[in-house]
């Protein structure tokens, strides 16, 4: 099974136009695993989706992925500079 950050990267890669700008940073804290996503500013709309539905779906998929490894995984989306 792929690590969570690679799995998330794979999913996001299919959504965005600027694939070279995708950054997924993994960090661990007392709650669990946090995946911080940064994409090109032109791809933010595609990543978040209308009313945030795409972002909600990504979070649900990764949360379910975490359940298979018994890890709490949260996804954070950074605003581009």
C-alpha positions as CSV (number, residue, x, y, z in Angstrom):
1,X,0.0,0.0,0.0
2,X,1.3,3.5,-0.9
3,X,2.0,6.0,1.8
4,X,-0.8,8.5,2.4
5,X,1.0,11.5,0.9
6,X,1.7,9.6,-2.4
7,X,-1.9,8.5,-2.6
8,X,-3.1,12.1,-2.1
9,X,-0.6,13.3,-4.7
10,X,-1.9,10.7,-7.2
11,X,-5.5,11.9,-6.7
12,X,-4.6,15.6,-7.0
13,X,-2.5,15.0,-10.1
14,X,-5.7,14.0,-12.0
15,X,-7.5,17.2,-10.9
16,X,-5.0,20.0,-11.7
17,X,-3.4,21.4,-14.8
18,X,0.0,22.4,-13.3
19,X,1.2,19.0,-12.1
20,X,4.7,20.3,-11.4
21,X,3.4,22.7,-8.8
22,X,1.8,20.1,-6.5
23,X,3.4,19.9,-3.1
24,X,2.2,17.5,-0.4
25,X,4.0,17.8,2.9
26,X,3.5,15.2,5.6
27,X,3.8,16.1,9.3
28,X,2.9,14.2,12.5
29,X,1.5,15.7,15.6
30,X,-0.3,14.4,18.8
31,X,-3.6,14.0,16.9
32,X,-2.2,12.0,13.9
33,X,-0.9,12.7,10.4
34,X,-1.4,16.0,8.7
35,X,-1.0,16.3,4.9
36,X,-0.6,19.9,3.8
37,X,-1.3,20.5,0.1
38,X,-0.1,23.4,-2.0
39,X,-1.0,23.8,-5.7
40,X,-0.6,26.5,-8.4
41,X,-2.9,29.5,-7.8
42,X,-4.8,28.8,-11.1
43,X,-5.6,25.3,-9.8
44,X,-7.1,26.3,-6.5
45,X,-10.6,26.4,-7.9
46,X,-10.3,22.9,-9.3
47,X,-8.9,21.5,-6.0
48,X,-11.5,23.1,-3.8
49,X,-14.5,22.7,-6.2
50,X,-17.9,24.4,-6.1
51,X,-19.0,25.0,-2.5
52,X,-15.8,23.0,-1.4
53,X,-17.2,19.7,-2.6
54,X,-14.0,18.5,-4.2
55,X,-12.0,19.3,-1.1
56,X,-14.6,17.6,1.1
57,X,-14.4,14.5,-1.1
58,X,-10.6,14.5,-0.9
59,X,-10.7,14.7,2.9
60,X,-13.2,11.8,3.0
61,X,-11.1,9.6,0.8
62,X,-8.0,10.2,2.8
63,X,-9.8,9.7,6.1
64,X,-11.1,6.4,4.8
65,X,-7.5,5.5,3.7
66,X,-6.3,6.3,7.2
67,X,-8.9,3.9,8.6
68,X,-7.2,1.1,6.8
69,X,-3.9,1.8,8.6
70,X,-5.7,2.9,11.8
71,X,-4.2,6.5,11.5
72,X,-6.1,9.7,11.8
73,X,-5.2,11.7,8.7
74,X,-6.2,15.4,8.1
75,X,-5.8,17.3,4.9
76,X,-5.0,21.0,5.0
77,X,-5.0,23.1,1.8
78,X,-2.6,26.1,1.7
79,X,-3.5,29.3,0.0
80,X,-0.9,30.0,-2.8
81,X,1.3,33.1,-2.4
